[in-house]
Amino acid sequence: MAKEILAKELMARIQELLEQAPTKPTLVYFDIIGFCWPIPCLLHMKNVDYELIQIPIFQWAYCDEHVKQALKACFRNGHVQLYVDSEVKLNQSNLIIAYLGENYDLIGGNTKKKYDVMDALVHAYDAPFHFSGLFQANFKMGVSCEVVTARLEAFLGNSV
């Protein structure tokens, strides 16, 4: 019962965010480190007062009496994260990062600097794949330790 109550509270809060602009920027994500982690970093760098709504993983997986993940239905395409401020409602991490970069003057003063910054952000976005173990089984299955190590070194820029 407690899971159901919390899921309903989260759904109501998310619906409220989508229907009216929040009083301060709000970020909704799981209670884990993942693709979203560069976003709070950018907000902290610029001292932005924002609200973070964390969704416990068990809530995301909760099914209602109709065996539907009702909380997942609150998000466009069933995807988390969600960033909402007075101007936008965004659902994809790279788009949120680009928006914050431009909105808070973090992208650079010319095209070359802009793409240098975006290059660094893409690496930050890729980091959870390479270092967290989220998808390591996909990369290691049937691959020798030497190849896995070489791939990691190449990603880090240490290849010969």
C-alpha positions in Angstrom: 0.0 0.0 0.0 2.8 2.4 0.8 4.3 1.9 -2.7 0.9 2.7 -4.3 0.5 5.9 -2.2 4.0 7.2 -3.1 3.5 6.4 -6.8 0.2 8.4 -6.8 1.9 11.3 -5.0 4.7 11.3 -7.5 2.2 11.2 -10.4 0.3 14.1 -9.0 3.5 16.2 -8.6 4.6 15.4 -12.1 1.2 16.3 -13.6 1.3 19.6 -11.7 4.8 20.3 -13.2 3.5 19.6 -16.7 0.4 21.7 -16.3 1.8 24.8 -14.8 5.3 26.4 -14.7 7.1 25.8 -11.4 8.2 28.6 -9.2 11.8 27.4 -9.6 13.5 25.0 -12.1 12.7 21.4 -11.4 14.5 18.3 -12.3 12.9 14.8 -12.1 15.0 11.7 -12.2 15.6 8.4 -10.5 17.3 8.2 -7.1 20.5 6.9 -8.8 23.4 8.4 -10.7 22.9 8.0 -14.4 22.5 10.0 -17.6 21.1 12.9 -15.6 24.2 13.6 -13.5 25.7 16.3 -15.7 22.5 18.4 -15.3 22.8 19.1 -11.6 26.5 19.8 -12.2 25.6 22.6 -14.6 22.9 24.0 -12.2 25.4 23.9 -9.3 28.1 25.6 -11.4 25.7 28.5 -11.9 24.3 28.5 -8.4 20.8 27.9 -9.7 18.2 27.2 -7.0 16.3 24.2 -8.3 14.2 21.4 -7.0 15.2 17.8 -7.5 12.4 15.2 -7.4 13.8 11.8 -7.1 11.9 8.7 -8.2 12.8 5.5 -6.3 13.4 2.7 -8.7 10.8 0.5 -7.0 8.2 3.2 -7.7 9.1 3.3 -11.4 8.6 -0.5 -11.6 5.3 -0.4 -9.6 2.3 -1.7 -11.4 -1.2 -0.7 -10.6 -4.2 -3.0 -10.3 -4.4 -3.1 -14.2 -0.7 -4.2 -14.3 0.3 -0.9 -15.8 3.3 1.2 -14.8 1.2 4.3 -14.2 4.1 6.5 -13.2 5.9 5.8 -16.4 2.8 7.1 -18.3 3.4 10.5 -16.8 6.4 11.1 -19.0 6.6 11.7 -22.7 7.5 8.4 -24.4 7.8 6.8 -20.9 11.3 8.4 -20.5 12.7 10.0 -17.4 14.3 12.6 -16.9 12.2 15.7 -16.9 13.4 19.3 -16.6 10.8 22.1 -16.2 11.3 25.8 -15.8 9.3 28.9 -16.7 10.3 28.5 -20.4 10.6 24.8 -21.2 9.5 21.3 -20.4 12.3 19.0 -21.7 12.6 15.2 -21.6 16.0 14.3 -23.0 19.3 14.7 -21.2 21.3 16.0 -24.1 18.6 18.5 -25.0 18.4 19.7 -21.3 22.2 20.0 -21.2 22.2 22.1 -24.5 19.4 24.3 -23.2 21.1 24.9 -19.8 24.4 25.6 -21.6 22.9 28.2 -23.8 20.6 29.6 -21.1 23.4 30.1 -18.6 26.2 31.1 -21.0 28.2 27.9 -20.6 28.5 27.0 -24.3 31.2 29.4 -25.4 31.4 32.6 -27.4 31.9 31.1 -30.9 31.1 28.0 -32.9 34.4 26.3 -32.1 34.1 26.8 -28.4 30.4 25.7 -28.5 31.4 22.4 -30.1 34.3 21.9 -27.7 31.9 22.3 -24.8 29.4 20.0 -26.4 32.2 17.4 -27.0 33.0 17.4 -23.3 29.4 17.1 -22.4 28.9 14.1 -24.7 31.8 12.4 -23.0 30.2 13.2 -19.6 27.0 11.6 -20.9 28.9 8.5 -22.1 30.6 8.1 -18.7 27.8 6.1 -17.0 27.9 3.5 -19.8 31.7 3.0 -19.5 32.3 3.3 -15.8 29.2 2.5 -13.9 28.8 -1.1 -15.1 25.3 -0.3 -16.5 25.9 -2.0 -19.8 29.2 -3.7 -19.3 27.7 -7.1 -20.0 26.9 -5.9 -23.5 30.4 -4.9 -24.1 32.3 -7.8 -22.4 30.3 -10.8 -23.4 32.5 -13.0 -25.5 35.3 -10.3 -25.6 38.7 -11.0 -24.1 40.0 -9.0 -21.2 42.7 -7.5 -23.4 40.1 -6.1 -25.8 37.9 -4.7 -23.0 41.0 -3.0 -21.5 42.0 -1.6 -24.9 38.5 -0.2 -25.4 38.6 1.5 -22.0 42.1 2.9 -22.7 40.9 4.2 -26.1 37.9 5.8 -24.5 40.1 7.5 -22.0 42.4 8.7 -24.8 45.3 6.5 -23.6 45.6 4.3 -26.7 48.9 4.1 -28.6 
